[in-house]
Amino acid sequence: MAEKKTAGVFDVRTVIGALLTIYGVVLILMGVFGNEDAAKTGDVNANLWAGIVMLVVGLVFLAWVRLRPVVVKDTSSSDVPRSD
């Protein structure tokens, strides 16, 4: 039996998950090391909380890609009808 082909990197969930994860890590770092503007947000570390949420959502997207991959239909030359 032929091996199933998946969308892999070309799946939009991979791109969204990677971007949210990267931005989440950046915001967490900014929340931990650069929280000078805490008075503007009512003494809530908005960068930290937004980064944690983005990181979790990004990891959920990446897990979704791994657990439920998109299977791409194989279009080999034998499956394509010929026009003689």
Secondary structure, 3 states (H helix, E strand, C coil): CCCCEECHHHCHHHHHHHHHHHHHHHHHHHHHHCCCCHHHHCCCCHHHHHHHHHHHHHHHHHHHHHHCCCEECCCCCCCCCCCC
